[in-house]
Amino acid sequence: MDSLPAPAGAGPGTPPPPTERNPQQTAAALAAVGGEISRLQGELSHAEGQRTALGDPAELEHGLEEAEEALTRRRGEYRALELALEVLSQANGELQARFSPALNRRAGQLFSALTGGKYEELTLTREFEAAAREAGGVLPRRTVSLSRGTVDQLYLAVRLAVCELALPAEEPAPLVLDDALSDFDDARMALALECLEQYAGERQILLFTCHGRERAWQAGRG
């Protein structure tokens, strides 16, 4: 009775008794109730369809628990990675603070030997950008202002210095060079081979090349 529309003239909350309705009013009320039932059934079917699409509530709850556990694990892994990166960053800073001065010093000595004394100082930034100062010069020159041959000499000096400082001196490992001098002209090649000869007094050097001038230079010295 509460869901039936009130007839005209009736006060709110006081539906007339069924005996006071004529057949037309009763039919209209039934039609209204039938329409409301159809609408509610449609909403119910839609809600049931949505629930079916979502899946079983128990399975959903279990899946949510698993997802929360996985999220907790991932957060722990993320935090562990953050801590590892912090430690690595600190270790890298300490290594650079100790290693960089020695590397600059030794690479500068080798670079001076490779260039026949033309350059006497070499510096590397933390990003391994290099600059070199000529003997008697005031300001260092960046690699972009150096010739390609000089740049090749510079990075050969850096590689040799890194090997010398990083590899254990008590058990010197062999040094393998594969066409490391291929872009050098004859004068630079001769200086490099002289430097490598001195270097070979401390460790074995294996120099691979597809050219014959290195062998010819060595034969000429004999």
C-alpha positions as CSV (number, residue, x, y, z in Angstrom):
1,M,0.0,0.0,0.0
2,D,2.8,2.4,0.8
3,S,4.2,2.0,-2.7
4,L,0.9,2.8,-4.4
5,P,0.4,6.4,-5.7
6,A,-2.0,8.4,-3.6
7,P,-5.2,9.4,-5.4
8,A,-6.0,13.1,-5.9
9,G,-7.2,14.8,-2.7
10,A,-5.7,12.3,-0.3
11,G,-3.3,13.5,2.3
12,P,0.3,12.3,2.5
13,G,0.7,9.0,4.3
14,T,-3.0,8.2,4.3
15,P,-3.8,6.0,1.3
16,P,-7.5,5.4,0.8
17,P,-8.8,2.0,1.6
18,P,-9.1,-0.3,-1.5
19,T,-12.8,-0.2,-1.2
20,E,-12.8,3.6,-2.1
21,R,-10.9,2.9,-5.4
22,N,-12.8,2.5,-8.6
23,P,-11.6,0.0,-11.2
24,Q,-9.8,2.6,-13.2
25,Q,-7.9,3.9,-10.2
26,T,-6.9,0.4,-9.2
27,A,-5.8,-0.4,-12.7
28,A,-3.7,2.8,-12.8
29,A,-2.1,2.0,-9.4
30,L,-1.3,-1.6,-10.5
31,A,0.2,-0.3,-13.7
32,A,2.4,2.1,-11.7
33,V,3.5,-0.6,-9.3
34,G,4.2,-2.9,-12.2
35,G,6.4,-0.3,-13.9
36,E,8.3,0.2,-10.6
37,I,8.8,-3.5,-10.3
38,S,10.1,-3.7,-13.8
39,R,12.5,-0.9,-13.2
40,L,13.8,-2.4,-10.0
41,Q,14.2,-5.8,-11.7
42,G,16.2,-4.1,-14.4
43,E,18.5,-2.5,-11.8
44,L,18.8,-5.8,-10.0
45,S,19.8,-7.6,-13.2
46,H,22.3,-4.9,-13.9
47,A,23.8,-5.2,-10.4
48,E,23.9,-9.0,-10.6
49,G,25.7,-8.7,-14.0
50,Q,28.2,-6.4,-12.5
51,R,28.8,-8.7,-9.5
52,T,29.2,-11.7,-11.9
53,A,31.7,-9.7,-14.0
54,L,33.7,-8.8,-10.8
55,G,33.9,-12.5,-9.8
56,D,33.4,-14.4,-6.6
57,P,33.8,-12.1,-3.6
58,A,35.9,-14.7,-1.7
59,E,38.3,-15.0,-4.7
60,L,38.4,-11.2,-4.9
61,E,39.3,-10.9,-1.3
62,H,42.0,-13.6,-1.7
63,G,43.4,-11.8,-4.7
64,L,43.4,-8.5,-2.8
65,E,45.4,-10.1,0.1
66,E,47.9,-11.5,-2.4
67,A,48.2,-8.1,-4.1
68,E,48.8,-6.4,-0.8
69,E,51.5,-9.0,0.1
70,A,53.2,-8.5,-3.2
71,L,53.1,-4.7,-2.8
72,T,54.7,-5.1,0.6
73,R,57.5,-7.2,-0.9
74,R,58.0,-4.8,-3.7
75,R,58.2,-1.9,-1.3
76,G,60.9,-3.7,0.7
77,E,62.8,-4.4,-2.5
78,Y,62.6,-0.8,-3.5
79,R,63.9,0.4,-0.2
80,A,66.7,-2.2,-0.4
81,L,67.7,-0.8,-3.8
82,E,67.5,2.7,-2.5
83,L,69.9,1.8,0.3
84,A,72.2,0.0,-2.1
85,L,72.3,3.0,-4.4
86,E,73.1,5.3,-1.5
87,V,76.0,3.0,-0.4
88,L,77.3,2.7,-3.9
89,S,77.2,6.5,-4.4
90,Q,79.1,7.0,-1.1
91,A,81.7,4.3,-2.2
92,N,82.0,5.9,-5.6
93,G,82.7,9.3,-4.0
94,E,85.3,7.8,-1.7
95,L,86.9,5.9,-4.6
96,Q,87.1,9.0,-6.8
97,A,88.5,11.0,-3.9
98,R,91.4,8.5,-3.5
99,F,91.7,7.2,-7.1
100,S,91.4,10.4,-9.1
101,P,94.5,12.2,-7.9
102,A,96.7,9.1,-8.5
103,L,95.1,8.5,-11.9
104,N,95.6,12.1,-13.0
105,R,99.2,12.0,-11.9
106,R,100.2,8.7,-13.5
107,A,98.2,9.3,-16.7
108,G,99.9,12.7,-17.0
109,Q,103.3,11.0,-16.8
110,L,102.4,8.5,-19.4
111,F,100.8,11.2,-21.6
112,S,104.0,13.2,-21.4
113,A,106.0,10.2,-22.5
114,L,103.6,9.4,-25.4
115,T,103.8,12.9,-26.7
116,G,107.5,13.3,-26.3
117,G,107.2,15.8,-23.5
118,K,104.9,18.2,-25.5
119,Y,102.2,17.8,-22.8
120,E,103.1,17.6,-19.1
121,E,99.8,17.5,-17.3
122,L,96.5,15.6,-17.8
123,T,93.3,15.9,-15.7
124,L,90.1,13.9,-15.7
125,T,86.8,15.1,-14.2
126,R,84.5,12.8,-12.3
127,E,82.6,12.4,-15.6
128,F,85.9,11.3,-17.2
129,E,86.1,14.4,-19.4
130,A,89.8,15.0,-20.0
131,A,91.9,18.1,-20.4
132,A,95.7,18.5,-21.1
133,R,98.2,21.3,-20.5
134,E,101.1,21.7,-22.8
135,A,104.6,22.1,-21.4
136,G,105.0,25.8,-20.6
137,G,101.3,26.4,-21.1
138,V,99.0,28.2,-18.6
139,L,95.6,26.8,-19.3
140,P,94.6,23.2,-20.0
141,R,93.0,22.4,-23.3
142,R,89.9,20.2,-23.6
143,T,89.9,17.2,-25.9
144,V,87.6,19.1,-28.4
145,S,90.5,21.4,-29.1
146,L,93.1,18.6,-29.5
147,S,94.0,16.7,-32.7
148,R,92.6,13.2,-33.1
149,G,96.0,11.7,-32.8
150,T,96.6,13.6,-29.5
151,V,93.3,12.5,-28.2
152,D,94.2,8.9,-29.0
153,Q,97.4,9.3,-27.1
154,L,95.6,10.8,-24.2
155,Y,93.2,7.9,-23.8
156,L,95.9,5.4,-24.3
157,A,97.7,7.0,-21.4
158,V,94.5,6.9,-19.3
159,R,93.9,3.2,-20.1
160,L,97.5,2.3,-19.2
161,A,97.3,4.3,-15.9
162,V,94.0,2.6,-15.0
163,C,95.5,-0.9,-15.6
164,E,98.5,0.0,-13.5
165,L,96.5,1.3,-10.6
166,A,93.6,-1.1,-10.7
167,L,95.5,-4.4,-11.3
168,P,97.5,-5.9,-8.5
169,A,101.2,-5.1,-8.8
170,E,102.3,-8.2,-6.9
171,E,100.7,-10.4,-9.6
172,P,100.9,-8.3,-12.8
173,A,98.3,-9.5,-15.3
174,P,99.1,-9.4,-19.1
175,L,98.0,-6.4,-21.0
176,V,96.3,-7.1,-24.3
177,L,96.2,-4.3,-26.9
178,D,94.3,-4.9,-30.2
179,D,95.3,-2.4,-32.9
180,A,95.7,0.3,-30.2
181,L,98.1,2.2,-32.4
182,S,96.3,1.9,-35.7
183,D,95.3,5.6,-35.8
184,F,98.8,6.9,-34.8
185,D,101.2,8.3,-37.4
186,D,104.7,6.9,-37.5
187,A,106.1,9.4,-35.0
188,R,103.3,8.8,-32.5
189,M,103.6,5.0,-33.0
190,A,107.4,5.2,-32.2
191,L,106.8,7.1,-29.0
192,A,104.0,4.7,-28.0
193,L,106.2,1.6,-28.6
194,E,109.0,3.1,-26.6
195,C,106.6,3.7,-23.8
196,L,105.2,0.2,-24.0
197,E,108.7,-1.2,-24.0
198,Q,109.3,0.4,-20.6
199,Y,105.9,-0.7,-19.5
200,A,106.7,-4.3,-20.5
201,G,109.4,-4.3,-17.8
202,E,106.5,-4.7,-15.2
203,R,104.0,-6.8,-17.1
204,Q,103.6,-8.8,-20.3
205,I,102.1,-6.9,-23.2
206,L,100.5,-8.6,-26.1
207,L,100.1,-6.1,-29.0
208,F,97.9,-7.4,-31.9
209,T,98.0,-5.4,-35.2
210,C,97.1,-5.9,-38.8
211,H,100.0,-3.6,-39.9
212,G,103.7,-4.4,-40.3
213,R,105.2,-1.1,-39.2
214,E,105.4,-2.1,-35.6
215,R,107.5,-5.2,-36.4
216,A,109.6,-3.0,-38.8
217,W,110.2,-0.5,-36.0
218,Q,111.2,-3.3,-33.6
219,A,113.5,-4.8,-36.2
220,G,115.1,-1.4,-36.8
221,R,115.9,-1.1,-33.2
222,G,117.6,-4.5,-33.1
